[in-house]
Amino acid sequence: MLSTLSQCEFSMGKTLLVYDMNLREMENYEKIYKEIECSIAGAHEKIAECKKQILQAKRIRKNRQEYDALAKVIQHHPDRHETLKELEALGKELEHLSHIKESVEDKLELRRKQFHVLLSTIHELQQTLENDEKLSEVEEAQETSMEVDPKP
């Protein structure tokens, strides 16, 4: 009976130890569970931060691509110094052509005046010739009438 009792006590002691061990294991598991929850929360925060960084990186990349596209467009155009030189040369050429135009217009106006004088002279000459013709016709008519009517 003592041996049974000692076996029961041993069994009870063993059960008590297993119970204590189970309690400590549960505490340990709860501690690990809390650590895992903290790790998960930290991971969620890191993920959110990484998403923000990705969005910022995408925005920066987009801006760089736009900048590169604009830089390529700008490279196709001449620089300001060359453009100013071209503008200056075109201004001089325009001024020169304006002078040529003015001289051609002056020459054209002179030719118009000369042509007008020429036409006026031709018209006067025609008038003179017509008057001479009329005079000669009148003289001829008078001569023919004198020949027909001799007056004594």
C-alpha positions in Angstrom: 0.0 0.0 0.0 2.9 2.3 0.7 4.2 1.5 -2.6 0.9 2.3 -4.2 0.7 5.4 -2.1 4.2 6.4 -3.2 3.3 5.6 -6.7 0.2 7.8 -6.4 2.3 10.6 -4.8 4.9 10.2 -7.5 2.2 10.3 -10.1 0.6 13.3 -8.4 4.0 15.1 -8.2 4.6 14.3 -11.8 1.2 15.6 -12.8 1.9 18.8 -10.7 5.2 19.2 -12.5 3.5 18.7 -15.9 0.8 21.2 -14.9 3.4 23.7 -13.9 5.3 23.1 -17.1 2.1 23.5 -19.1 1.4 26.8 -17.3 4.9 28.0 -18.1 4.6 26.9 -21.7 1.2 28.8 -21.9 2.9 31.9 -20.6 5.8 31.3 -23.0 3.3 30.9 -25.9 1.4 34.0 -24.9 4.7 35.9 -24.8 5.7 34.5 -28.2 2.1 35.4 -29.5 2.5 39.0 -28.3 6.0 39.2 -29.9 4.5 37.8 -33.2 1.6 40.3 -33.0 4.2 43.2 -32.5 6.2 41.9 -35.4 3.1 41.7 -37.6 2.2 45.3 -36.6 5.8 46.4 -37.3 5.7 44.6 -40.6 2.4 46.4 -41.5 3.9 49.7 -40.7 7.0 48.9 -42.7 4.8 47.8 -45.6 2.9 51.1 -45.4 6.1 53.1 -45.3 7.5 51.1 -48.2 4.3 51.8 -50.2 4.8 55.5 -49.6 8.4 55.2 -50.7 7.4 53.3 -53.8 4.8 56.1 -54.6 7.5 58.7 -54.1 10.0 56.8 -56.2 7.3 56.4 -59.0 6.7 60.2 -58.9 10.4 60.9 -59.0 10.8 58.5 -61.9 7.9 60.1 -63.8 9.3 63.5 -63.2 12.7 62.4 -64.5 11.1 60.9 -67.6 9.3 64.1 -68.2 12.5 66.1 -67.7 14.4 63.8 -70.1 11.6 64.2 -72.7 11.7 68.0 -72.3 15.5 68.0 -72.5 15.4 66.0 -75.8 12.9 68.6 -77.2 15.1 71.4 -76.0 18.2 69.8 -77.6 16.5 69.9 -81.0 16.2 73.7 -80.8 19.2 76.0 -81.3 20.6 77.9 -78.2 19.7 81.5 -77.5 23.0 82.9 -78.8 22.5 81.3 -82.2 18.8 82.3 -82.3 19.7 86.0 -81.5 22.4 85.9 -84.2 19.8 84.6 -86.7 17.3 87.2 -85.6 19.9 89.9 -86.1 20.8 88.7 -89.5 17.2 88.4 -90.5 16.6 91.9 -89.2 19.4 93.3 -91.3 18.1 91.4 -94.4 14.6 92.7 -93.7 16.0 96.3 -93.5 18.0 95.8 -96.7 14.9 94.4 -98.5 12.9 97.4 -97.2 15.4 99.8 -98.7 15.3 97.9 -102.0 11.5 98.0 -101.9 11.5 101.7 -101.2 13.9 102.3 -104.1 11.8 100.2 -106.5 8.7 102.0 -105.4 10.4 105.4 -105.9 11.6 104.3 -109.3 8.1 103.0 -110.2 6.6 106.4 -109.1 9.1 108.2 -111.2 8.3 106.0 -114.2 4.6 106.7 -113.7 5.2 110.4 -113.7 7.4 110.1 -116.8 4.7 108.0 -118.5 2.1 110.6 -117.5 4.2 113.4 -119.0 4.7 111.2 -122.1 1.0 110.6 -122.4 0.3 114.3 -121.9 2.8 115.2 -124.6 1.3 112.7 -127.0 -2.2 114.0 -126.3 -1.0 117.6 -126.9 0.7 116.5 -130.1 -2.5 114.8 -131.2 -4.4 118.0 -130.5 -1.9 120.0 -132.4 -2.1 117.6 -135.4 -5.8 117.6 -135.3 -5.8 121.4 -135.2 -3.3 121.5 -138.1 -5.6 119.0 -140.1 -8.6 121.2 -139.4 -6.7 124.3 -140.5 -5.5 122.7 -143.7 -9.0 121.4 -144.4 -10.4 124.9 -143.9 -7.6 126.4 -146.1 -8.3 123.8 -148.8 -12.0 124.6 -148.5 -11.3 128.3 -148.9 -9.0 127.7 -151.8 -11.6 125.5 -153.5 -14.3 128.0 -152.9 -12.1 130.8 -154.3 -11.5 128.8 -157.4 -15.1 128.1 -157.9 -16.2 131.8 -157.2 -13.8 134.1 -158.7 -14.5 137.6 -157.5 -13.5 140.5 -159.7 
